[in-house]
Amino acid sequence: MPICPKCKENVEFLNYSSNNYDNGEFSIDKNGFKKYDKDGNSDLIEPDLFFGCPECNEELDFDEQQAEEFLREKDELQEIVAEKLKQIKEKNVSNL
């Protein structure tokens, strides 16, 4: 799970706001697609997006691509850990 660089808390999504008065939550769904849960009423048309930590409410210096990469880290790290655990279990079973 990604860790906020400001408050060091685990986060599953980032808050966002835009120059067209939209705000909400930005996350990556289980299929790997970007997801915006909007609180505002206007459509996102090439806005300037601002991303922040949902825990400390500090603005993070991320553009949309960086925010996406930050949130995807949780999936990649979980996959790496799962693969390492699988390898350890297989090695332990073969040593029995």
ABEGO torsion letter per residue (X at the ends): XBBBAAAGBBBABBBBBBAAGBBEBBBBBAAGBBBBBBABABBBBGBBBBBBBAAAGBBBBBBAAAAAAAAAAAAAAAAAAAAAAAAAAAAAAAAX
